[in-house]
């Protein structure tokens, strides 16, 4: 036989009480080296996608029940879709059963592993149902749409009032009674059905009974058992790890060697440890057709999680000690799960390999914080130990508060985020590293929480950390966070906050220890962010005072951008805003514009003439005698026409005087306009020159016709 059909009760599976266990030891079934794999028919491969669609339709129905009234068309459509999908699956599978454990959805008939959840939708569904006190959900082969509607309504009306981890008192009984009172028979909740236990697991359970399960010292059936201490837990975890060694298929042990190995491990273990393991297997029973290695891995996870939750709730496990505590327990499992292979090389069992992985330990830390009751988790969120919380859990909590949409939820999310950022100033380097690493994963939430100005606490805490930080790794991550803050501030129009960050970076001491802050200040105004600031300054709205202060930091790059915009066909539309910006900045950029009058590049000279003629006409006039001789006639014509405009009437006399001194060196095509302006301005000092031109005695202008 590949499988033994046994009830979920481990006492029944093991064959009775402890008094019968010694006699039963002679009849312990043979343990094979390789665990029996669950059957995986080909038709199951195509069921996964259909099951996911069915669960997704159920999730949509439950959400619709919360959002819409009873007869709303959207609710009726989602009810019909979910009913058709789930009924089709239930008929094909002779009933449909799901289990929900720690945010994961399992379908025992399909696979012992959790269903794949790439987008996190099944995790949301599982946690919602667990909060309502639902650990397993079964749809009969025949159920009607009214029962599904009633179930959704019962869930919407408040579940059974259990804790967030789903372990509230009598939650299973409440669901059973509520469904019975509503005459729902085709849908059952938290009803355990009979299970198929792997033969190896059944043999292991029988061996546990034979070697100490349910000792007399345990007391009466109803006596409350005390929680294990850390030594007892470590002993049980090491026992589980050693029990996996005879089951390793890589060792190629015979059935007799595997059975003898299991017996030797149990003989070496203390009776109380064996008894503790037996009780744990009764609490966390095997799933349908679950392989021994997978079951023992899940068993160790549940034992460690239960112990750490109890220690944390009792105040014996501090938040900052959670990771270190898990590391010690994991190392104990890894050491106990090692064995010597060929040529004395060291190997690990599958259980030890999983616990040795950093990724597995990280997932477990996330699971611990996610399954923590709301009261304990809220206390951590309000204190300085918030940095200990896993960033993924914190991000999901903030995301749910943001999606709630209410003002109270968003305010709570802001307070949590601000408290998290303030941990950057803690003296503990591990705390700073954890916080700045977590902040990098919450950029999207940061942009959602603050749609306008960012709090000053963000930049202040990060800048203080960056200035004092001695760890290059932490400093680099803090710099990346500050750069993100600067980008968000610029995109959201919080230019004052952007300037605050920039000024703080630029005010750092000018030494090698603070070169990274200077480099960060340069990156903050690089490329797209600089263009964003220029576009904001040229926008058709009142000029914010902070923008000229930001742009005057690099007048060369500012003028390059304005020159490029003037060459565009739409540059004339932004020309008034350009002149407004230049006047607001003042000397730093106007002096550079004057210097550009002497350059050889025509486009730069053209832009400088146009901008100076409006922003500071006097500066253009003063530079004209020194620069006009190097210009082509079109640039001379532009400068003369700009200076002769009626809008520059205040400088008409000065312009006429300058023109009179330049008549001899100006291009012949420009001279008539200059002479016209001299006449209009009535510049008397130019009369002798004009008389000389009229008499034809001027050497360079004798062949031209002039109007005097």
C-alpha positions as CSV (number, residue, x, y, z in Angstrom):
1,X,0.0,0.0,0.0
2,X,1.2,3.5,-0.8
3,X,-0.9,5.2,1.8
4,X,-2.7,4.3,5.0
5,X,-6.1,5.8,5.6
6,X,-6.2,6.9,9.2
7,X,-8.2,9.5,11.2
8,X,-6.6,12.8,12.1
9,X,-6.2,11.8,15.7
10,X,-2.6,10.7,16.3
11,X,-3.6,8.4,19.2
12,X,-5.6,6.4,16.8
13,X,-2.9,6.4,14.2
14,X,-0.3,5.3,16.8
15,X,-2.4,2.5,18.0
16,X,-3.5,3.5,21.5
17,X,-2.1,4.8,24.8
18,X,1.3,4.7,26.3
19,X,0.7,1.5,28.2
20,X,0.1,-0.3,24.9
21,X,3.0,1.4,23.2
22,X,5.8,-0.8,24.5
23,X,4.0,-3.9,23.3
24,X,3.3,-2.2,20.0
25,X,7.1,-1.5,19.5
26,X,7.5,-5.1,18.2
27,X,5.1,-4.3,15.4
28,X,6.5,-0.9,14.2
29,X,6.0,-0.8,10.5
30,X,9.0,-0.8,8.2
31,X,10.4,2.7,7.4
32,X,11.6,3.1,3.8
33,X,14.5,5.4,2.9
34,X,12.5,7.4,0.5
35,X,9.2,8.9,1.4
36,X,6.2,8.1,-0.6
37,X,5.5,10.9,-3.0
38,X,1.9,12.1,-3.3
39,X,0.2,11.1,-6.5
40,X,0.2,13.9,-9.1
41,X,-2.2,13.0,-11.9
42,X,-1.8,14.8,-15.1
43,X,-5.2,16.4,-14.8
44,X,-4.1,18.2,-11.7
45,X,-1.6,20.3,-13.7
46,X,-4.4,22.1,-15.5
47,X,-6.5,22.6,-12.3
48,X,-4.2,25.1,-10.6
49,X,-5.1,28.0,-12.9
50,X,-8.8,27.1,-12.6
51,X,-8.6,26.9,-8.8
52,X,-6.9,30.3,-8.7
53,X,-9.7,31.8,-10.8
54,X,-12.3,30.3,-8.5
55,X,-10.6,31.7,-5.4
56,X,-10.2,35.1,-7.1
57,X,-13.9,35.1,-7.9
58,X,-14.6,34.3,-4.3
59,X,-12.4,37.2,-3.2
60,X,-14.3,39.5,-5.5
61,X,-17.6,38.4,-4.1
62,X,-16.5,39.0,-0.5
63,X,-15.3,42.5,-1.4
64,X,-18.5,43.2,-3.3
65,X,-20.5,42.1,-0.2
66,X,-18.6,44.8,1.8
67,X,-19.0,47.6,-0.8
68,X,-22.4,47.2,-2.2
69,X,-26.0,46.7,-1.0
70,X,-27.8,43.4,-1.2
71,X,-29.4,43.9,-4.6
72,X,-26.7,45.9,-6.3
73,X,-26.0,44.6,-9.9
74,X,-22.2,44.4,-9.2
75,X,-22.8,42.2,-6.2
76,X,-25.2,39.9,-8.2
77,X,-22.7,39.6,-11.0
78,X,-19.9,38.7,-8.7
79,X,-22.1,36.2,-6.9
80,X,-23.1,34.5,-10.1
81,X,-19.5,34.3,-11.3
82,X,-18.2,32.9,-8.1
83,X,-21.0,30.3,-7.8
84,X,-20.4,29.0,-11.3
85,X,-16.7,28.8,-10.9
86,X,-16.7,27.1,-7.5
87,X,-19.6,24.7,-8.3
88,X,-17.7,23.5,-11.4
89,X,-14.6,22.8,-9.4
90,X,-16.6,21.1,-6.6
91,X,-18.4,18.8,-9.1
92,X,-15.1,17.8,-10.7
93,X,-13.3,17.1,-7.4
94,X,-16.2,15.5,-5.6
95,X,-16.1,18.4,-3.1
96,X,-13.8,21.3,-2.8
97,X,-11.7,21.9,0.3
98,X,-9.3,24.8,1.1
99,X,-7.1,25.4,4.2
100,X,-5.7,28.7,5.3
101,X,-2.5,28.8,7.2
102,X,-0.3,31.9,7.9
103,X,-1.5,33.7,4.8
104,X,-1.2,30.7,2.5
105,X,-3.9,28.8,0.7
106,X,-3.7,25.0,0.5
107,X,-5.8,22.6,-1.4
108,X,-5.0,19.1,0.0
109,X,-6.5,17.2,-2.9
110,X,-4.5,19.1,-5.4
111,X,-1.0,19.4,-3.8
112,X,0.5,19.4,-0.3
113,X,2.3,22.7,-1.1
114,X,0.6,26.1,-0.9
115,X,-1.0,27.3,-4.0
116,X,1.2,29.7,-6.1
117,X,0.5,33.4,-5.3
118,X,2.6,35.7,-7.6
119,X,0.5,38.8,-7.0
120,X,-0.3,38.3,-3.3
121,X,-4.1,38.1,-3.9
122,X,-4.4,34.7,-2.3
123,X,-2.5,35.9,0.7
124,X,-4.9,38.7,1.2
125,X,-7.9,36.3,0.9
126,X,-6.3,33.9,3.4
127,X,-5.6,36.5,6.0
128,X,-9.1,38.0,5.6
129,X,-10.6,34.6,6.2
130,X,-8.2,33.8,9.1
131,X,-9.1,37.1,10.8
132,X,-12.7,36.0,10.6
133,X,-11.9,32.7,12.3
134,X,-11.9,30.5,9.2
135,X,-9.1,27.9,8.9
136,X,-10.7,25.6,6.5
137,X,-13.5,26.0,4.0
138,X,-15.3,23.2,2.2
139,X,-17.8,23.3,-0.6
140,X,-19.9,20.2,-1.1
141,X,-20.4,18.6,-4.5
142,X,-23.8,20.2,-4.6
143,X,-24.5,23.6,-3.0
144,X,-26.8,26.4,-4.1
145,X,-26.2,30.0,-4.9
146,X,-28.3,31.1,-1.8
147,X,-25.9,29.3,0.5
148,X,-22.9,31.1,-1.1
149,X,-24.7,34.4,-0.7
150,X,-25.5,33.7,2.9
151,X,-21.9,32.8,3.6
152,X,-20.7,36.1,2.1
153,X,-23.3,38.0,4.2
154,X,-22.2,36.2,7.4
155,X,-18.6,37.0,6.7
156,X,-19.4,40.7,5.9
157,X,-21.5,41.0,9.1
158,X,-18.3,40.6,11.3
159,X,-17.1,37.0,11.2
160,X,-16.9,35.6,14.7
161,X,-15.0,38.4,16.4
162,X,-11.7,36.6,16.7
163,X,-8.2,38.0,16.9
164,X,-6.3,38.9,13.8
165,X,-4.3,35.6,14.0
166,X,-7.6,33.7,13.8
167,X,-7.2,32.0,17.2
168,X,-10.0,33.5,19.0
169,X,-12.0,31.5,21.5
170,X,-14.6,29.1,20.1
171,X,-14.3,30.6,16.6
172,X,-14.9,27.2,15.0
173,X,-18.0,26.5,17.1
174,X,-19.4,29.9,16.4
175,X,-19.1,29.4,12.6
176,X,-20.6,26.0,12.8
177,X,-23.6,27.3,14.8
178,X,-24.1,30.4,12.6
179,X,-24.1,28.3,9.4
180,X,-26.5,25.8,10.9
181,X,-28.8,28.6,12.1
182,X,-28.8,30.0,8.5
183,X,-29.6,26.5,7.1
184,X,-26.3,26.4,5.1
185,X,-25.4,22.8,4.5
186,X,-23.4,22.8,1.3
187,X,-20.7,25.0,2.8
188,X,-18.8,24.0,5.9
189,X,-16.2,25.9,7.9
190,X,-13.5,24.5,10.1
191,X,-14.7,20.9,9.8
192,X,-11.8,18.4,9.7
193,X,-12.3,15.5,7.4
194,X,-10.5,12.2,7.5
195,X,-7.0,12.3,6.1
196,X,-4.5,10.0,4.3
197,X,-1.3,9.9,6.3
198,X,1.9,8.7,4.6
199,X,3.1,5.2,5.7
200,X,6.4,6.6,6.9
201,X,4.7,9.2,9.0
202,X,2.4,6.5,10.5
203,X,5.4,4.4,11.3
204,X,7.1,7.4,12.9
205,X,4.1,8.2,15.0
206,X,3.9,4.6,16.2
207,X,7.6,4.6,17.1
208,X,7.1,7.8,19.1
209,X,4.3,6.1,21.1
210,X,6.5,3.1,21.7
211,X,9.4,5.3,23.0
212,X,7.6,7.6,25.3
213,X,4.5,9.2,23.9
214,X,1.9,10.2,26.5
215,X,3.9,9.4,29.6
216,X,2.1,9.1,33.0
217,X,3.9,12.2,34.2
218,X,1.8,14.1,31.7
219,X,-1.2,13.9,33.9
220,X,-4.8,13.7,33.2
221,X,-6.3,14.3,29.8
222,X,-7.7,17.7,30.6
223,X,-4.7,19.0,32.6
224,X,-3.3,22.2,31.1
225,X,0.3,21.7,29.9
226,X,2.9,24.4,30.6
227,X,4.6,26.1,27.8
228,X,8.1,24.6,27.0
229,X,11.2,26.5,27.9
230,X,13.9,27.1,25.3
231,X,16.0,24.1,26.3
232,X,13.0,21.8,25.8
233,X,12.2,23.4,22.4
234,X,15.8,23.1,21.3
235,X,15.9,19.4,22.3
236,X,12.7,18.8,20.3
237,X,14.0,20.6,17.3
238,X,17.2,18.7,17.4
239,X,15.3,15.4,17.7
240,X,13.2,16.3,14.6
241,X,16.4,17.1,12.7
242,X,18.0,13.8,13.7
243,X,14.9,11.9,12.7
244,X,15.1,13.3,9.2
245,X,18.6,11.8,8.6
246,X,17.4,8.1,8.2
247,X,14.8,9.4,5.7
248,X,17.3,11.0,3.4
249,X,17.1,9.4,0.0
250,X,20.6,10.7,-0.9
251,X,22.0,8.3,1.8
252,X,20.6,5.3,-0.1
253,X,19.8,3.5,3.2
254,X,17.9,0.2,3.1
255,X,14.5,0.0,4.8
256,X,16.1,-1.9,7.7
257,X,18.8,0.6,8.2
258,X,16.3,3.5,8.1
259,X,14.1,1.8,10.7
260,X,17.2,1.1,12.9
261,X,18.3,4.7,12.6
262,X,15.0,6.0,13.7
263,X,15.0,3.7,16.7
264,X,18.5,4.7,17.7
265,X,17.6,8.4,17.5
266,X,14.6,7.9,19.7
267,X,16.5,5.7,22.2
268,X,19.1,8.5,22.6
269,X,16.4,11.2,23.2
270,X,14.8,11.8,26.6
271,X,11.4,10.6,27.2
272,X,10.0,14.0,27.9
273,X,11.4,15.3,24.6
274,X,9.8,12.4,22.8
275,X,6.5,13.1,24.6
276,X,6.8,16.8,23.7
277,X,7.3,15.9,20.0
278,X,4.3,13.5,20.1
279,X,2.0,16.2,21.5
280,X,3.3,18.7,18.9
281,X,2.5,16.2,16.1
282,X,-1.0,15.9,17.6
283,X,-1.4,19.6,17.5
284,X,0.0,20.0,14.0
285,X,-1.2,16.9,12.2
286,X,0.0,15.8,8.8
287,X,-1.9,17.0,5.7
288,X,-3.3,14.7,3.2
289,X,-0.5,12.7,1.5
290,X,2.1,15.1,2.9
291,X,5.7,13.8,2.5
292,X,7.6,13.3,5.7
293,X,10.4,15.8,5.0
294,X,7.8,18.5,4.2
295,X,5.8,17.7,7.2
296,X,8.7,17.8,9.6
297,X,9.8,21.1,8.1
298,X,6.3,22.6,8.7
299,X,6.3,21.1,12.2
300,X,9.5,22.8,13.1
301,X,8.3,26.1,11.7
302,X,5.1,25.9,13.7
303,X,6.9,25.0,16.9
304,X,9.4,27.8,16.6
305,X,6.7,30.3,15.6
306,X,4.4,29.2,18.5
307,X,7.3,29.5,21.0
308,X,8.5,32.9,19.8
309,X,4.9,34.3,19.8
310,X,4.4,33.1,23.4
311,X,7.7,34.5,24.5
312,X,7.0,37.8,22.8
313,X,3.6,38.1,24.3
314,X,5.0,37.4,27.8
315,X,7.6,40.1,27.4
316,X,10.5,37.6,27.5
317,X,11.5,38.2,23.9
318,X,12.4,41.8,23.0
319,X,11.7,43.0,19.4
320,X,15.4,43.5,18.7
321,X,16.2,39.9,19.9
322,X,13.7,38.2,17.5
323,X,16.2,37.8,14.7
324,X,19.0,36.6,17.0
325,X,16.7,34.2,18.7
326,X,15.7,32.7,15.4
327,X,19.3,32.4,14.3
328,X,20.2,30.4,17.4
329,X,17.3,28.0,16.9
330,X,18.0,27.6,13.2
331,X,21.7,26.9,13.9
332,X,20.7,24.2,16.4
333,X,18.5,22.5,13.7
334,X,21.3,22.8,11.1
335,X,23.9,21.3,13.4
336,X,21.7,18.4,14.4
337,X,20.7,17.8,10.7
338,X,24.2,17.1,9.5
339,X,25.8,13.8,8.6
340,X,29.0,12.5,7.0
341,X,28.8,11.5,3.4
342,X,31.4,9.7,1.1
343,X,35.0,10.6,1.8
344,X,34.0,12.1,5.1
345,X,32.4,15.1,3.4
346,X,29.7,16.9,5.4
347,X,26.1,16.9,4.2
348,X,22.8,18.3,5.5
349,X,19.4,16.8,5.4
350,X,16.6,18.6,3.5
351,X,15.3,20.0,6.7
352,X,18.7,21.4,7.7
353,X,19.3,22.8,4.2
354,X,16.1,24.8,4.4
355,X,16.9,26.2,7.9
356,X,20.4,27.0,6.7
357,X,19.1,29.3,3.9
358,X,19.1,33.0,4.6
359,X,16.0,33.3,2.4
360,X,14.1,30.8,4.6
361,X,15.0,32.6,7.8
362,X,14.0,35.9,6.3
363,X,10.6,34.5,5.2
364,X,10.2,33.2,8.7
365,X,10.9,36.6,10.3
366,X,8.3,38.1,8.0
367,X,5.8,35.4,8.9
368,X,6.5,36.0,12.7
369,X,5.7,39.7,12.4
370,X,2.8,39.2,10.1
371,X,1.1,36.6,12.5
372,X,1.7,38.7,15.6
373,X,-1.5,39.8,17.3
374,X,-2.6,43.4,16.7
375,X,-2.0,44.5,20.3
376,X,1.6,43.4,20.4
377,X,2.2,44.8,16.9
378,X,0.7,48.1,17.7
379,X,3.0,48.5,20.8
380,X,6.0,48.0,18.6
381,X,4.8,50.4,15.9
382,X,4.5,53.2,18.5
383,X,7.9,52.7,20.1
384,X,11.5,53.0,19.0
385,X,11.7,49.3,18.3
386,X,9.7,49.7,15.1
387,X,13.0,49.2,13.2
388,X,12.9,45.6,14.3
389,X,9.7,44.9,12.3
390,X,10.2,43.2,8.9
391,X,10.0,45.8,6.1
392,X,7.6,43.7,4.1
393,X,5.1,43.5,6.9
394,X,5.4,47.2,7.6
395,X,4.9,48.0,4.0
396,X,1.8,45.8,3.7
397,X,0.3,47.4,6.8
398,X,0.9,50.9,5.5
399,X,-0.5,49.9,2.1
400,X,-3.7,48.7,3.7
401,X,-4.1,51.9,5.7
402,X,-3.6,53.9,2.5
403,X,-6.1,51.9,0.6
404,X,-8.6,52.4,3.5
405,X,-8.9,55.9,2.3
406,X,-10.2,57.4,5.6
407,X,-8.5,60.4,7.2
408,X,-7.9,58.5,10.4
409,X,-6.2,55.6,8.6
410,X,-4.0,57.9,6.5
411,X,-3.0,59.8,9.7
412,X,-2.1,56.6,11.4
413,X,0.0,55.5,8.4
414,X,1.8,58.9,8.4
415,X,2.6,58.6,12.1
416,X,3.9,55.1,11.7
417,X,6.1,56.1,8.8
418,X,7.5,59.2,10.6
419,X,8.3,57.1,13.7
420,X,10.1,54.6,11.4
421,X,12.2,57.4,9.8
422,X,13.2,58.8,13.2
423,X,15.0,55.6,13.9
424,X,17.7,56.7,11.5
425,X,19.1,58.7,14.4
426,X,19.5,55.7,16.7
427,X,23.0,55.0,17.9
428,X,22.7,51.3,16.9
429,X,24.2,50.7,13.5
430,X,22.1,47.6,13.0
431,X,18.9,49.7,13.5
432,X,20.1,52.3,11.0
433,X,20.9,49.7,8.4
434,X,17.5,48.0,8.9
435,X,15.6,51.3,8.6
436,X,17.3,52.7,5.6
437,X,17.0,49.3,3.8
438,X,13.3,49.2,4.6
439,X,12.8,52.8,3.4
440,X,14.1,51.9,0.0
441,X,11.2,49.5,-0.3
442,X,8.5,52.0,0.7
443,X,9.0,54.7,-1.9
444,X,5.6,54.2,-3.5
445,X,3.9,54.5,-0.1
446,X,5.8,57.6,0.7
447,X,4.6,59.3,-2.5
448,X,1.0,58.2,-1.7
449,X,1.0,59.4,1.9
450,X,2.3,62.9,1.1
451,X,0.8,64.2,-2.1
452,X,2.2,67.7,-1.6
453,X,4.9,68.8,0.9
454,X,7.1,66.3,2.6
455,X,7.6,66.6,6.4
456,X,10.9,68.3,7.4
457,X,11.6,65.4,9.8
458,X,12.5,63.2,6.8
459,X,15.3,65.3,5.5
460,X,16.5,66.3,9.0
461,X,16.8,62.7,10.3
462,X,18.5,61.5,7.1
463,X,20.9,64.4,6.9
464,X,22.0,63.9,10.5
465,X,22.6,60.3,9.8
466,X,24.5,61.0,6.7
467,X,26.7,63.5,8.3
468,X,27.7,61.3,11.2
469,X,27.6,57.9,9.6
470,X,30.9,56.0,9.4
471,X,29.7,52.9,7.7
472,X,30.1,53.2,3.9
473,X,27.2,50.8,3.3
474,X,24.8,52.7,5.5
475,X,25.9,56.1,4.2
476,X,25.3,54.9,0.6
477,X,21.8,53.8,1.4
478,X,21.0,57.0,3.3
479,X,22.3,59.0,0.3
480,X,20.0,57.0,-2.0
481,X,17.1,57.7,0.3
482,X,17.9,61.5,0.4
483,X,18.1,61.4,-3.4
484,X,14.7,59.8,-3.5
485,X,13.3,62.5,-1.1
486,X,14.7,65.2,-3.4
487,X,13.2,63.6,-6.5
488,X,9.8,63.4,-4.9
489,X,10.0,66.9,-3.5
490,X,10.9,68.3,-7.0
491,X,8.1,66.3,-8.7
492,X,5.5,67.3,-6.1
493,X,6.5,71.0,-6.3
494,X,7.9,71.1,-2.7
495,X,10.8,73.3,-3.8
496,X,11.3,74.7,-0.3
497,X,11.9,71.2,1.0
498,X,14.2,70.4,-2.0
499,X,16.2,73.6,-1.2
500,X,16.4,72.6,2.5
501,X,18.0,69.3,1.5
502,X,20.4,70.9,-1.0
503,X,21.5,73.6,1.4
504,X,22.2,71.1,4.2
505,X,24.3,69.0,1.8
506,X,26.2,72.0,0.5
507,X,27.0,73.3,4.0
508,X,28.9,70.2,4.9
509,X,32.6,70.7,5.8
510,X,34.9,70.9,2.7
511,X,37.0,67.8,3.5
512,X,37.5,64.3,2.3
513,X,35.2,62.8,4.9
514,X,32.2,64.8,3.5
515,X,33.0,64.5,-0.2
516,X,30.0,62.1,-0.5
517,X,27.6,64.8,0.6
518,X,29.0,67.3,-2.0
519,X,28.6,64.6,-4.6
520,X,25.0,64.0,-3.5
521,X,24.2,67.7,-3.8
522,X,25.4,67.6,-7.4
523,X,23.3,64.6,-8.2
524,X,20.2,66.2,-6.7
525,X,20.2,68.9,-9.4
526,X,21.4,66.7,-12.3
527,X,19.7,66.0,-15.6
528,X,16.0,65.6,-15.4
529,X,15.6,67.3,-12.0
530,X,17.4,70.4,-13.3
531,X,15.1,70.5,-16.3
532,X,12.1,70.1,-14.0
533,X,13.2,73.1,-12.0
534,X,13.7,75.2,-15.1
535,X,10.3,74.2,-16.5
536,X,8.7,75.1,-13.1
537,X,10.3,78.6,-13.2
538,X,9.0,79.2,-16.7
539,X,5.5,78.0,-16.0
540,X,2.6,80.4,-16.5
541,X,2.1,81.1,-12.9
542,X,3.6,83.4,-10.2
543,X,7.3,82.7,-9.8
544,X,8.1,81.0,-6.5
545,X,10.9,82.8,-4.7
546,X,12.8,79.6,-4.0
547,X,13.2,78.7,-7.7
548,X,15.6,81.6,-8.6
549,X,17.7,80.6,-5.6
550,X,17.9,77.0,-6.8
551,X,18.7,77.9,-10.4
552,X,21.4,80.5,-9.7
553,X,23.6,77.6,-8.5
554,X,24.5,76.8,-12.1
555,X,23.9,79.9,-14.3
556,X,25.9,78.3,-17.2
557,X,23.6,75.4,-17.4
558,X,20.5,77.6,-17.0
559,X,21.5,79.8,-19.9
560,X,22.2,76.7,-22.0
561,X,18.7,75.6,-21.4
562,X,17.2,79.0,-22.1
563,X,19.2,79.3,-25.3
564,X,17.9,75.9,-26.5
565,X,14.3,76.9,-25.7
566,X,14.6,80.1,-27.6
567,X,15.7,78.2,-30.7
568,X,12.5,76.2,-30.5
569,X,9.4,77.3,-32.4
570,X,7.5,77.8,-29.1
571,X,10.3,79.7,-27.4
572,X,8.7,83.1,-27.9
573,X,5.8,81.9,-25.7
574,X,8.2,81.5,-22.7
575,X,10.3,84.5,-23.5
576,X,8.6,86.8,-20.9
577,X,9.0,84.2,-18.2
578,X,12.6,83.8,-19.1
579,X,13.2,87.6,-18.6
580,X,11.3,87.5,-15.3
581,X,13.5,84.7,-14.1
582,X,16.7,86.4,-15.1
583,X,15.7,89.6,-13.4
584,X,14.9,87.6,-10.2
585,X,18.3,85.9,-10.2
586,X,20.2,89.1,-11.0
587,X,23.9,89.6,-11.3
588,X,25.1,86.0,-11.4
589,X,23.3,85.2,-14.6
590,X,23.2,88.7,-16.1
591,X,27.0,88.9,-15.9
592,X,27.3,85.6,-17.7
593,X,24.9,86.7,-20.4
594,X,27.1,89.8,-20.9
595,X,30.2,87.6,-21.3
596,X,28.4,85.5,-23.9
597,X,28.1,88.6,-26.1
598,X,31.8,88.1,-26.9
599,X,31.6,84.5,-27.9
600,X,32.0,83.2,-31.4
601,X,28.9,80.9,-31.3
602,X,26.1,82.7,-33.1
603,X,23.2,81.1,-31.2
604,X,24.6,82.0,-27.8
605,X,25.2,85.6,-28.9
606,X,21.7,85.8,-30.4
607,X,20.1,84.5,-27.1
608,X,22.2,86.9,-25.0
609,X,21.1,89.9,-27.1
610,X,17.5,89.1,-26.9
611,X,17.5,88.3,-23.2
612,X,19.7,91.3,-22.1
613,X,17.6,93.7,-24.2
614,X,14.6,93.0,-22.0
615,X,16.2,91.8,-18.7
616,X,19.0,94.5,-18.5
617,X,19.1,96.8,-21.5
618,X,21.8,99.0,-19.9
619,X,24.2,96.1,-19.7
620,X,23.7,95.3,-23.4
621,X,24.3,99.0,-24.2
622,X,27.5,99.1,-22.2
623,X,28.9,96.0,-23.9
624,X,27.9,97.1,-27.4
625,X,31.1,99.2,-28.3
626,X,33.4,96.2,-27.4
627,X,31.4,93.4,-29.0
628,X,29.6,94.9,-32.0
629,X,32.6,94.8,-34.3
630,X,32.8,91.0,-34.1
631,X,29.2,90.4,-35.1
632,X,27.7,89.8,-38.4
633,X,25.2,92.3,-39.7
634,X,22.1,90.4,-38.6
635,X,23.3,90.4,-35.0
636,X,24.1,94.1,-35.2
637,X,20.7,94.7,-36.7
638,X,19.0,92.8,-33.8
639,X,21.0,94.7,-31.1
640,X,20.3,98.1,-32.6
641,X,16.6,97.3,-33.2
642,X,16.2,96.0,-29.6
643,X,17.9,99.1,-28.1
644,X,15.9,101.5,-30.3
645,X,12.5,100.1,-29.1
646,X,10.1,102.5,-27.5
647,X,10.1,100.3,-24.4
648,X,13.7,101.4,-23.8
649,X,13.0,105.1,-24.1
650,X,14.8,105.8,-20.8
651,X,18.0,104.9,-22.5
652,X,17.3,106.6,-25.8
653,X,19.9,109.3,-25.3
654,X,22.6,107.0,-24.1
655,X,21.9,104.6,-27.0
656,X,22.0,107.5,-29.5
657,X,25.4,108.6,-28.1
658,X,26.8,105.0,-28.4
659,X,25.4,104.7,-31.9
660,X,27.2,107.9,-32.9
661,X,30.5,106.4,-31.8
662,X,29.9,103.2,-33.7
663,X,28.7,104.6,-37.1
664,X,32.1,104.1,-38.6
665,X,32.5,100.5,-37.6
666,X,28.9,99.3,-38.0
667,X,27.8,97.3,-41.0
668,X,26.5,99.6,-43.8
669,X,23.1,97.9,-43.7
670,X,22.7,98.8,-40.0
671,X,23.8,102.4,-40.2
672,X,20.5,103.9,-41.5
673,X,18.6,102.5,-38.4
674,X,21.3,103.9,-36.1
675,X,21.1,107.3,-37.8
676,X,17.4,107.3,-37.5
677,X,17.6,106.7,-33.8
678,X,20.2,109.4,-33.4
679,X,17.9,111.9,-35.1
680,X,14.9,110.9,-33.1
681,X,16.8,111.1,-29.9
682,X,18.2,114.5,-31.0
683,X,21.7,113.6,-30.1
684,X,23.5,117.0,-30.8
685,X,27.0,115.6,-30.3
686,X,26.5,113.6,-33.5
687,X,25.7,116.7,-35.7
688,X,29.3,117.1,-37.1
689,X,29.5,113.5,-38.0
690,X,26.1,113.6,-39.7
691,X,27.1,116.7,-41.7
692,X,30.2,115.0,-42.8
693,X,28.2,112.0,-44.0
694,X,25.7,114.3,-45.8
695,X,28.5,116.1,-47.6
696,X,29.8,112.8,-48.8
697,X,33.1,113.4,-47.0
698,X,32.9,110.3,-44.8
699,X,35.3,107.7,-46.2
700,X,33.3,104.5,-45.4
701,X,29.8,106.0,-45.9
702,X,30.2,108.2,-48.9
703,X,28.6,105.7,-51.4
704,X,25.3,105.3,-49.4
705,X,22.1,107.3,-49.4
706,X,21.1,108.4,-45.9
707,X,18.1,110.2,-44.5
708,X,19.2,113.0,-42.2
